[in-house]
Every structure is written in structure tokens, then in C-alpha cells.
Amino acid sequence: MLALMKFRDFVWSKNPEELTVSVTRDIKELPLPFHGSVMQDYGAQKRIIKGEGEFCGKRCMDTYQRLADLFAQGESGVLILPGFSPMRAKPVSLSCEAVTRPDMLRYAFTFWEEKENTAAAPTVLFHEQTAVTADGESLWTIARRAHTTVETLLRLNPHIAWPGYLTEGLQVVLP
């Protein structure tokens, strides 16, 4: 028997009929002047959890209202889904699809996974800065030279829009 779905202190009396957990990767195609383009993989994004179901019984509207109150608060909490590890999630949307009978209410919801590094900006302690010495140098060559990853450099340098082509004299923060 599958465990029941739970968010914070709200436990579903029966799991939603439809449940979708999706994740995408943030991949961008960056043009390289005079050299075509390069695909940059910025990694997996948050999981998006969507579901639809029914609340049944004489108190179905009260059950929906308790869940709607949690969504209205907008606070993150632990989301437990059948077959998945618990995760921190933020309630995004909740809708009442239709009241089909006096004792039945259809609903739909969306949660977004909240990763640890999403809530706060990265803490930058003392970092050395270096100037890009040649026009057209890329973040990949700097990462290789600094023994770090492009992802780390992008996180520390949000001002860099084109990691495949940097201008001469640009300051790049190193870890």
C-alpha cells in the first residue's frame, strides 16, 4: 500500500488521481562570434509537482479550505509524495476545478521543489579577483586555469552573460 501524500500538517485522505513530477535541465545555446555556437548545461532545475484529485464526503469543502489556507500562507514545508523521497517544497497554485456533487470537489495543485541554495544568495567570503588577459577568452579556459568548474564561476559571477566569449579586462571572481 502506498503512503498518503502529505504537505506540512495536511495529509490527503486519498492520494491524487494524477500526480506528475517533472524536472528539466537549463541548457542554453550560446553563439560564439565567428565560430558557430556552444551548448552550455547549467544543470538540473527544481522539480515541479502537479496533481489533480477529488475530495469526497460531507466535509470536502472544509478539507479543500484547510489546504487552500496552507497555500495562501505561501510557506515552504516538507512535501511527502508516494514513491519519492521527502523534499522541501513551496506551494505555487491550488484551484477548485469543479463541484460535481454536494459531496465531491475536484482540485488541482502545483508545488515547486525548494533546493537548499534557492532560498539565500551564496555567501561570498574573501575571493581573489583576476583580470581576463585576452579578448575572446572563455570561462572554460579560466575554470581550467583556476582548477574549478564553469558552474562555480557562473554562480560567483552573475554579471557574465556570455561565458563562451569574454572581453579583455573583465574581472572574474575566483573561488
N, C-alpha and C positions, 0 to 999 in steps of 0.2 A: 504494500500500500504506500502511495506517495505521501510525503509530508504536505501539510497545508501551507499555502503561501502566507507570508507574514510581513508587515511593514511596521516598524516601531512597536506599538502595543496593539495594533489592529491585526486580527487573524481572520482570514477568509473562512467562512463556514464550508465552502467547497471551492476548489481551485477554478480559476477562469477557464472557460471552454477553449479559448485561443490564447496562446502565450508565445510571443516572439522575442528572442534575444538576439540582437544583431550588433556586429562590430565592423567597422571599416578601418582601412588604413588611410592615412593622409599622405597621398602621393601627388606630387606636383611635377609638371614638366616645365623645366626652366630653359629658356633659349640661351644658347652660347653664341655670342657675336661671331659671325663668320665660320662657325663650327657646328651648326645644327642645334641640337638640344640634348639635355640630360634629364633623366628621371631621378627625382630626389624623394626618398621614402622617409617621412618624418615619424613613422611608427603608427602603432595601433591607437585609435581614438577610444573614447568612452563607449561602453556598451549602452545600447538603447533598448529598453524593455517595454514592450507594448502588449496589452492584453484586452480581452473582451470576455464578458461573462454575464451572469444573472444573479441577482439577489432574490431569494424567494421567501415567502411567508408573510404573515400579517405585519411584521416589523421591517420589511425590506427597505422602506423609505428611511427609517431610523438608521439602519445599517449603512445605507448609502451616505446619509448625512454625517455619520461618525467618520467615514473615510474622507468625505469632502472637507470636513473640518481639518483633518491632518494635511490635506493638500493645500488648503487655504493658509495654514501656518507656514508652509514652504520650507520647513526644517528638514535637513537630511536625517537619515536614520538607516538602520540595518534592514536590508531587504532580503528575505529568505524566499527562494524560488525552489519548487520541486526539481531535484536533479542537478542543482547548481550549488556552488559554494556560496555562503552568505557574502553580501557586498554592501558597501555604503552607497546609498542612492539618494537622489533628490527627486521629489515629486514634481512633475512638469505639467501634466494635464489630466483632468478627470472629467468625463462627460456622462450624462444620463442619456442613453440612446433612445429609449422608448419605455413607456409604462404600458406593457402589453395587457396586463390584467391588474386588478387591485392588489394582488399578492405577488406580483413579479415585476422586476425592474431590470432593464438591460443597461450595462455601463461599459465604458472603455477608459483605459488609463495609459499613461506614459510615464516612465521613470528614466532618469539618466544616471548612469553609474558615476560616482564621485571618487576619483582617484586621489591618492594622498597628496600629490603635488598640484592638484587643481585648486585647492582652497587658498593657498598662500603663494605669493611670489617667491621665487628661490632666494635664499639668503646668500648674499654675496659678501664674503669676508674680504680679505686682502688678496687682490688679484694683480698679477703683473700685466701691464699692457705692452703691446708690441705694435709697431707700425708695419703695414704691408709695404714691402720694399719695391715691388714691381707692379706696374699697371697690368691688370688682367690676371693676377694671381687668384687662386681659388681657395675656398675654405678647406677643401680636401688636402691641399698641399700644406696649409698651415696646421691642420689637425695632425697630419703625419709628422711634421717637424716638431710639434709640441707634444707628441705621444698622447693624444687624446682622440675623441670622436667628433665627427661633424655635428652630431646631435647635441653634445655638450656645448660646443662653440655657439650653435644657434640659440640654445637656451640662455647663454650668458651674453649674447649679442643680438637682442631683438631688433636693433637698428639695421641689421644686414638683410636686405631684401633679395639679393641675387648671390647666393653662395658660390655659384659657378664662375662669377666674374667680379672681382673686387678692384676698386680704383686705387691708384697709388696714393700712399699716405693715410689710408683708412686705418683707424685704431681698432684693434681686435682684442677683446678681453680674453685672457687665457686662464684656465683653472689653476 
